[in-house]
Amino acid sequence: MASVVRKCCSYRTLKRRLPILNWLPRYSLRWLRMDLLAGVTVGLTVVPQALAYAEIAGLPVQYGLYSSFMGCFVYCLLGTSKDITLGPTAIMSLLVSSYAYHDPVYAVLLTFLCGCIQLAMGILHLGFLVDFISYPVIKGFTSSAALTIGFGQVKNILGLRDIPRQFFQEVYYTFYNVGDSRVGDLVLGLICILLLVLLKMMKGQLPEKSDQLPLLNRFCYAIVSFVGTARNAVVVVSASLVAYCFKTQDMQVFTLTGKTAQGLPPFRLPVFSHPESNGTTCFIEMVQNLGAGLAVVPLVGFLESVAIAKAFASQNDYRIDPNQELIAIGSTNILGSFVSSYPVTGSFGRTAVNSQTGVCSPAGGIATGVIVLLSLAFLTPLFFYVPKAALAAVIICAVSTMFDIRIVVTLWRVKKLDLLPFLASFLGCFWEIQYGILAGIALSGIIPLFNIARPETKISDYRTVVVQLQSGLNFPAVEYVHELLYRHALEASPPRSAILDCLHVSSIDYTTVNGLRELILTFQQKNVCLLFSNLRPEILSILNSAEIEGLRHFDSTETALHHLPEDDHPQDLDESEKSLLNTNERFYS
């Protein structure tokens, strides 16, 4: 016990649980300069996105900013990736919209419980659970979410009101009410989308930066690069200035965000009971109302964050610890709930900006968090003039990269069967997110079971049937092998003997043993033989302990062929056939 306590309290364990201790001793002035630049750039990106994502979550816009700063500070202490930034994302906002009933009280409680679950998973080293969610399921979910989120902003581009949020109803009523579109919102929204696309293309066309350029050229390069990177802030600020000009002239041309709560959020515990008009909803009832969200939100949040962290760790040549990432995300959500945050995770877009700007450590997040806090402290009155069409344009451009139609072509070329979990997840998430994910996971699990139940085999005919199992033999496959041997050997006229090559059979259970016993008995009833070759010692030991009557086994298939009864003995094999048998046995061994 004492050794366990010493191990848990050692400096090595402390460094693993507080990754800041690994990089802080190496921190330098150059790192500080790069981290400040990256943090400020991400901060200018996160503020307009946070306002937009709160709209997706169905919450007042200030809740997007409430969710954007705690992760910057907590992850600096606990995170293992230098690039990733935690905050509100499109997918998490969609999940909050689905499970929190557009109620801030439920959203904050969901954040707290989500953090507790993620923290417990990290402490218990349960990060491996995400390995059971296949890539087609992830792509199906994200593609469905991209369409749901993107189309959900069309009503704001058109200036429509009172459109239901359920996807199919949203599609119907958006088209039904398209005649009521506001021209001002439509024009502004389209111009904002066009500007965002052009600024992104402009940044993508920039050549490699060179220190050999004249000072003026380098200054212009920096301006263009900065505008391209902070394009969301540039477009939202520009649209807000236009809206302010019209507002001062008493012209209601655009649908504006409107009045928002001013100042920093109070630091307090989440609300564990919810007063309502017909009484008070207690904590247990609130948890029951959150339902499947308590499983879906923590899992998807961790999955999204770890996938992003792994991608950038591979790109920048370092490693992350998935279980420590769970602890970091869980701690962020728990502490975030004290400042009215809704659940957060890693953001791919902001992480890409962070990495491309040259961030050197997680300390870059501190600058981002400070910018968000300053925005909450001093800029919230200005959010009144932010047009909803501009925020919708930011969201549509942000989620457009999440929808990848090429994955369908890739899956068709690589393995057509993987299209099933992709389509199940993709289509199911339009109905209910948890059902879509569960359907995709279920189909992903069934496909390997199908492969187990239908093992790959190679059948050779040397007058005697030789069945080579090129994958394992498990109990779901026993009946399949039985049918295979029956069709190729026992249904022949006259019935023929057979050899079962078991080189790849590494484990068997009682059902398999009993199935092999019945196979041998069936062959004996037809007055022919079933021989076994290439049995591993551990498998042979199990079969011998089962005392199977009539079991005959040989070290190789060629030896088994020469020990058949005279009537079933194959004609002399030519050199090519012997060579093929030997080659197969060497290959499988």
N, C-alpha and C positions, 0 to 999 in steps of 0.2 A: 504493500500500500504506500509506503514511504517513497519507493522508487517511482511509482505512478505520479504522486504529488509533485516530486522533484521534476519529473519530465514535463508535467503540465505547467509548472511555474518557471521553466527554464527560459533563458534569453532566446534560444532558438525557437521555442514555441511562441514567445511573445512577438518575435519578428514575423512569424508566419501569420499571426492573428492581427498584427499591426504592420502591414507592408510598408508604411511610411518610414519605418526604421531601416528599411533596406536601401532606399534611394536618398533620404535626407542627408546622410553623411557625405554624399557625393555631389550635393547641390552646389551650383556655381552661379556666378553672375550672368554668364551666357544663357544658362537654363532659365534664370529669372526673366531675362529680356524676352526670350522666345515664349515662355509661358504667359507673360503679360499680353503679348501680341495675340496669341491664340485665344486666351481667355476673353479679351475684349471683343475679338471678332465673333466668337461663338455667342457672347452676350448680346451682340447686336442682331444675331440670328434668332436666339431663343425668345426674345421679348415678343416680336410679332407672332412667332409660331405658337407661343403659350396662349396668347389671346385667341388665336384661331382654334387651337385644340380644345380650349374650354367650351367653345361653341359646339364642337363635335360631342363632347361629354354631356351637353345639355345643362351646363352650369354657368353662372355669371362669369364674365371674362376674367375677373381678378383671381379666380381660383386657378387659372392657368399659370399665373405668376406665383401664387402661393406654392404651387407644386414644382417650381423651377429652381429654387435656390438651395434647399436643404441637401439634395443629392450632391451639389457642388462641394460642400464642406465635408460631409460624411465620407464620400468616396475618396477624398484626398487622404483620409486616415486609413481606410479599410480596403480600398480597391487595389487590384493587381494589374490593371491595364492603364498605361499612361495616356491612351487616346480617348477612351470612352467617356461620354457625358451622360449623366442620368437626368431625367426630367420627363415631362409629359410627351407622349407620342400619339400618333394617329390611331394605332391599334389599341393602346391602352385606353384612350379616350372613348373609342367605340365600345369597348368592354364596359367601361364605367357607365356609359349611356344605357347599355343593355341591362345592367344589374343594380344600378343605384337609383333608378326611377327619377333621374334628373333632380334629385334632392341632395343638397350639399351635406346634410347630416349623414345620410347613408353612404355618400361617397367617401367622407372622412373616416367613418367606421370601417368601411371596406379597406381603406388604406392601412389602418391599424392592424386589422386581423390578417390581411395579406402579408404585412411585414412580419407578424408573429409566426405565420406559417413558413415563410421563406427563411427566417432566422433559424427556426427549429430544423428545417431541412438541411441548412448549412452545417449546423452543429452536429447533426446525425449523419453527415456525409451522404446525403441522398441526391446529390447532383447527378448521379448516373441515371436517374429516372427519365431524364429528357432523351436518353439514348433510345427509348422505346417509341419516340415520335419520329417517323421517317421524314425524309426530305420532301417527298410528294405531298404529304399531309401539311407540312409547313407552308409549302408554296401554294397549295389549294386554299388554305386559310388566309394567307396574306393577300392573294389575288382577289379573293372574295371581299376581304376587308377594304382593299383599295377601291373596288367598284362601289361598295356600299358607302364608303366615306366620300368618294369623289362625287357620286350622284347626289349624295345628301346635301352637297353644297350648291347644286344647280339652283335650288329654290332661292338661295341668297344672291346668286348672280342675276336671277330674274326678278328679285325683289318681291317674291311671293311670301305670304304669311299663312299661318295656321295649316301647314302641311304636316300630316302624320309622319312619325319617325320610323315606323315599321317599313322595311324596304319595299315590299310589293305595293303597299298602299301609297308609299311615297312616290314611286314611279307613276302609279295611276293618277294621283291627284296633281302631280307636277305637270303632266301632259294635259290633264283636264282643265287646269287653271292657267295654262300658258298664255291665254289671251289677256290675262290681268297683269302681265309683266310690266314692271316699271322701266321706262326707257333709260333713265339716268343710271340705275343700278346695272342694267344690262351693258350699256356702253362702257361704264367704268370697270366693270368686272372683266370684260373682254380685253380692254386696254391693259389692265393689270396683268392678265395672263400673258398677253403678247410681250409686255416689258420683261416679265420674269423669264420667259423663254429666250428672248434676245440677250438679256444679261447673262444667262447661263451659257448660251452659245458663245458669247463674247469672251467669257472667262475661259471656256474650253479651247478657244482658238489662240490663246496667248502662248508665245514661244517660251522656251526655257529662259529663266532669268539669268542675266550675265552681268558680272561686275565690270565688264569692259565697256559697257554702254556709257555715254555721256550722262552727267548728273540730271539734266532735264528729262532725258529719255527714261532714266530709272525712276524719276519722280512720277512721270506719266504712267509708267508700268505699274507702280505701286497703287496709284489712284484707280486705274482700271481694274486691277486685281481686287482691291478692297471693295469697290462698288459691285463687282461680280459676286464676291463672296457674301457681302451683306445685302444682297439684292432684295431679300424679304423686307428688311428694315427700310431700305430706300423707297421701295414701292409703297409700303404702308404709310410712311411719313408723307410722301408726295400726295397720295390719295387723301390723306387726312387734311393736308393744307388746302387742297381743292375743295373738300367738303366744308372746311371752315370758312373759306371765302364765300361760298354759296349761302352758308348759314348766316353769316353777318349781313347778307342782303335779304334775309327772311325768305329764302328760296329752299323749299323742302325737296331737293332733287334726289338725294340719296337716303337709303335706310342706314341710320347710324347705330353704333354700339350703344350709345346712351349713357346714362349716369352709372358710375361704378363706385364701389366702396373705396374710400381713400385711406391711405396709410398702410402700415405694416400689419399683418394679421396678429391677433393676440396669441400668446403662447399658453395653451391650455389643453387639458385632456379631451379626447374625442367624447362626444355625447353618447352615453350608453342607454338612454331611453329617449323616446321621441314623442313630445306632446302633439296631439292631433285634435281635430275638432270634436271627435267622438270618444276621446279618452287618450290615454298614454300607452304607446307601444313599448313594451319592456325589451330588455336586451335579448332575451331568448327569441322573442318574436322577430326582432330586427335581424338576428342571425338567420332565422328560418326564411325570412323574406329575401335575404341575399342569396340563398340557395346555392346553385351550382357555381356562382361567381366566386365562392371561397375556394374552389378547386381550380377553376379555369384561369382566373386573374393571376394568382401567384405563379402558376405553371407557365403561362404564356409570357408573363413578365420576365421570369428567369430565362426562359428559352430565347426570347428576343435579345436580351442583354448579353447572354453568353455567346450566342451566334455572332453578334457584332464584335464582341471582345476577341473571340477566337480568330475572326477574319483579319482584324487589324494587328493582332499579335503575330499571326503568320506573316503578314505583309511587312512588318517592322522588326521581325526576328527577336521575339521574346515570348515567354509563356505566361499563361494565366492559370489560376487555381479556381475551377468551377465552384467548389464548396465555399471558398473564401468570397467569391463573387455573390453567392447566395447570402452570406452573412452581411456583405456590404449593402446589397439591395434591400434585404430585410430590415437592417438597421435604419436605412434611409426612409423606408416607408413608415416604420414605427415612429421615428422622430418627426417625419413629415406630417403625420396625422396630428401632431401637437400644434402645427401652424396651418391647419386647414388644407392640407394637400390632398389631392386624390392620387391613386396609385401611379407610380412612375417606373420607368425602366430605361435601358439604354436606347439612345436615338441614333439611327444610322446616319442620317443627314448631318446632324451636328457633330457626330464623331468624325465623319469624313472631313468636315471643315476644320475640326481641331487637329487632325493628323496632317492635313495638307498645309496648314499654317505653320507647322513645325513644333508642336508642343513637345516638351521634353519630360514632363512628369505630370502626375495628377494635380499638382498645385495650380495648373492653369485654370482649373475649375473654380478656384477662389475668386479670380478676377471676374469670371462669369457670374458667380453668385452675388458679388458686390454690385454689378450692373443691374441685376434683377431687383435687388433690395433698393437701390437708388431709384429705379423706375417706380417701384411701389410707393416709396416715400414721397416723391416729388412729381411724378408724371401722371398719376392716375386721373387727375381732372382732365387731362388732354385726351384720354381714351374715349371720352364722350364723342369726339369727332371722327373716330376711326370708322370708315364705311364697312358694313358687313360684306359687301361685294369684294372689297380688297382682301379681307381675311379669307373669304371663300377662294379667291384666286391663289393665295398662298397655300391653302390646304390642297387644292386640286393639283397644283404643280408639285407639292411635296409627295403626294401619294401616287402620282402617275408612274414613278419608277418602281413602285411595289408590284404593279401588274405586269407580269412577264408572260406573254402569249407564247414565247419561244419554248417555254418549258414543256408545252404539249407536244411540240415537234420532237424535242429531245427525248421525252419519255417514249414516244412512239418508235423512235429509232433504237433506243437502248433496250427498253423492256416494256412492251405494250401492257403487261399486266399491272404495272405501276400506275397506269392511268386510272385504275379503279379507285384506289385510295385518294388520288388527287381530285377526281370528279366528286367523290363522296364528300370530301371535306369542302371543296369549292361550292357545290350546290347546297349542301346542308347548312353552311354558315349563313346563307341568305334567309333561311328559316329561323334557326336558333343556333347561335355560335357554338354552344357546348355540344349540341347534337352533331353538328358538322365535324367538329374535332373528334368526338368519340367514334363517329362512323368511319372516319379516315383511319384512326388508330386501330379499330377493330378489323378493317379490311387489310391493313398492313400486317396485322398479326396472323390473319387467316392465310395470306399468301405463303409465308414460310411453312405453315402447317400443311398446306396443299403440297408443297415440294417434299415434305417429309412423308406424306401419305402416298406420293407418287414418285418414288426415287428413280433417278436416271439409271437405265440399264442398257447393256449391250448384249445382244443375243447372237451367238454363233452356232452354226449347224455343221457338226462333223459326223453326221448320221446320228450322233448323240447331241442333244441340245445343251449348250453351255450358256448359262445366264450369268453375266458379270454385273454385280451390283456396283455401280460407279459412284454411289453415295451410300449413306448408312442404311441400316435396316431397323426401323423402329416399329412399335406395335401398330400404328395406323397403316403401315405399309404391308403387313403380313397378308392380308386378304388380296391386295393387289398382286403381290408376288405369287400367291397361290393361283390366282386367275391366269397369270402370265404363263406359269409352268403347265397348267392344265391345258391351255389353248395350244401351246407349241409342242408339248410332249404327249400328254395323255389323250388328247382328241385326235392325234394322228392315227393312221391306220397302216400297220398295227401301232399300238402305243410305243413310245420310245423312252429310253432312260434319259436322265438329265443330271447335269452337274451345276451346283450353285457355288459360284466363286464369291467368297465372303471376305476378301481382303480388306474392304473398306468398312466392315462392320466392327465398330469399336466398343459397342455396349448393347446389351439386350436385357429385356425384362421378362417376367413370367409369361405375359401374353405372347411375346415373340417365341419363347421356348415352346409353349403349348401349340402355337401355330405351326412351327417346324415339325413337332411330333405328329400332328395331323397330316402334314404334307407327306412325311415318310410313310405313314400308314396308307394313305391314298395310293401312292406309287406301288406299295407292296400288293395292294388289292388288284392292281392292274398287271402284276407279275413283271414289273420293271423296277429299275433302281433309281434312287435319288442319292447322289454322292455330294460331299462337301469338300471344297478345296480352299487353301490359304486361310484357314481359321487361325485367328490370333490365340496365343496360349490362354489368356484370361477368358476368352469366349468359349474355347474348347473345355476349359475347366467347369464353366457354368453348365454347358450342355451335358458333360459327363455326370455332374452332380444331380442333374435332372433324370438320369437313368433312362434316356430315350432309347427304346428298343429299335434296332436296325440302323443306328447312326453309324455312318462310315465316312471317314474324313481322310484327306491326303494333303501332303505338303504343297503340291502344285496341281494345276489343272491337267497338265500333260500326264502326270503320274496317275491321276484319277481316270483319265481316258483309257489307260492301259490295264486298269483293274476292273473293267466292266466285264460282265458275262460274255461268252463267246458270240452269242447271237447279236448282242448289242455293241460289240467291239467295233470301233470305226475302222474303216479301211486305213491302210498305212498312210500316215500323214506325209505329205511332201515337205521339202525343206522350207518352203515359204510359210506353210501353216505352222510348222514347229517354231520358226523364227517369230511369227506373229504372237504365238502363245507366250514364248519366253519374253518378248518385248513388252507385252501387256503386263506380265507379272513383275518385270523389273520396274516398269513405269509406275505401277500402283504401289509398289513397295518403297 
